[in-house]
């Protein structure tokens, strides 16, 4: 996928907006918007949606090309491609043979489909399955992109998250892997789940394929996926409580 910086600039000028006007409307930093228009920065879907809303145009007018290695989540890729092909949720669900509510959850990112379902979705969209399973970007890349979207320097983000600016720089460069506690701090400042930084749909799919069929079928069940989605928002203490409860439950079953 290519973000059309020149198209964003043309639409902005057509509406008589200055860079500052559009940055304010889209709630982006002026420097970040300028880099997007010049093509030196690749914005996330969240930023594309902000710009599309500020310019009052469909998101598809701001992008072109196949959505493969984009840094977008699986559901976001499916939604953009579906919209490009002028298909409703119901039409794609019927074509794939899954329920409307399940497809909606896939697009919202609350569940991750089984490989066979993913292949059917790709077939329904008329694209190769590999187009939906690209690499989602490194933790450092995601952190830097979010930071720049909010117009924060490394020092400002470090101050908000109560960590050192040097640590932020090392994380963004891929030199260190942050602790869970640090990830939670950064996620809270950025308004995202810690899972945003570490989950990659392609990697999850590969891991699931290595499991035995019974366990794989259990893990891709919508109810189990809902539980896993909720776990993503737990802090370390809450997660430990859940693990302790599971261990206690298993011991009571054995006794």
Secondary structure as the mmCIF struct_conf table of DSSP 4:
data_model
#
loop_
_struct_conf.conf_type_id
_struct_conf.id
_struct_conf.beg_label_comp_id
_struct_conf.beg_label_asym_id
_struct_conf.beg_label_seq_id
_struct_conf.end_label_comp_id
_struct_conf.end_label_asym_id
_struct_conf.end_label_seq_id
STRN STRN1 UNK A 2 UNK A 3
HELX_RH_AL_P HELX_RH_AL_P1 UNK A 5 UNK A 14
TURN_TY1_P TURN_TY1_P1 UNK A 15 UNK A 16
HELX_RH_AL_P HELX_RH_AL_P2 UNK A 19 UNK A 26
TURN_TY1_P TURN_TY1_P2 UNK A 27 UNK A 27
HELX_RH_AL_P HELX_RH_AL_P3 UNK A 30 UNK A 38
TURN_TY1_P TURN_TY1_P3 UNK A 39 UNK A 39
BEND BEND1 UNK A 40 UNK A 40
HELX_RH_AL_P HELX_RH_AL_P4 UNK A 45 UNK A 55
TURN_TY1_P TURN_TY1_P4 UNK A 56 UNK A 56
BEND BEND2 UNK A 57 UNK A 57
HELX_RH_3T_P HELX_RH_3T_P1 UNK A 59 UNK A 62
STRN STRN2 UNK A 63 UNK A 64
BEND BEND3 UNK A 65 UNK A 65
BEND BEND4 UNK A 68 UNK A 71
HELX_RH_AL_P HELX_RH_AL_P5 UNK A 74 UNK A 84
TURN_TY1_P TURN_TY1_P5 UNK A 85 UNK A 86
HELX_RH_AL_P HELX_RH_AL_P6 UNK A 89 UNK A 96
TURN_TY1_P TURN_TY1_P6 UNK A 97 UNK A 97
BEND BEND5 UNK A 98 UNK A 98
HELX_RH_AL_P HELX_RH_AL_P7 UNK A 100 UNK A 108
TURN_TY1_P TURN_TY1_P7 UNK A 109 UNK A 109
BEND BEND6 UNK A 110 UNK A 110
HELX_RH_AL_P HELX_RH_AL_P8 UNK A 115 UNK A 125
TURN_TY1_P TURN_TY1_P8 UNK A 126 UNK A 126
BEND BEND7 UNK A 127 UNK A 127
HELX_RH_3T_P HELX_RH_3T_P2 UNK A 129 UNK A 132
BEND BEND8 UNK A 133 UNK A 133
HELX_RH_AL_P HELX_RH_AL_P9 UNK A 139 UNK A 149
TURN_TY1_P TURN_TY1_P9 UNK A 150 UNK A 151
HELX_RH_AL_P HELX_RH_AL_P10 UNK A 154 UNK A 161
TURN_TY1_P TURN_TY1_P10 UNK A 162 UNK A 162
BEND BEND9 UNK A 163 UNK A 163
HELX_RH_AL_P HELX_RH_AL_P11 UNK A 165 UNK A 172
TURN_TY1_P TURN_TY1_P11 UNK A 173 UNK A 174
BEND BEND10 UNK A 175 UNK A 175
HELX_RH_AL_P HELX_RH_AL_P12 UNK A 180 UNK A 190
TURN_TY1_P TURN_TY1_P12 UNK A 191 UNK A 191
BEND BEND11 UNK A 192 UNK A 192
TURN_TY1_P TURN_TY1_P13 UNK A 194 UNK A 194
HELX_RH_AL_P HELX_RH_AL_P13 UNK A 195 UNK A 198
HELX_RH_AL_P HELX_RH_AL_P14 UNK A 201 UNK A 209
TURN_TY1_P TURN_TY1_P14 UNK A 210 UNK A 210
BEND BEND12 UNK A 211 UNK A 211
HELX_RH_AL_P HELX_RH_AL_P15 UNK A 213 UNK A 219
TURN_TY1_P TURN_TY1_P15 UNK A 220 UNK A 220
BEND BEND13 UNK A 221 UNK A 221
HELX_RH_AL_P HELX_RH_AL_P16 UNK A 222 UNK A 231
TURN_TY1_P TURN_TY1_P16 UNK A 232 UNK A 233
HELX_RH_AL_P HELX_RH_AL_P17 UNK A 236 UNK A 254
#
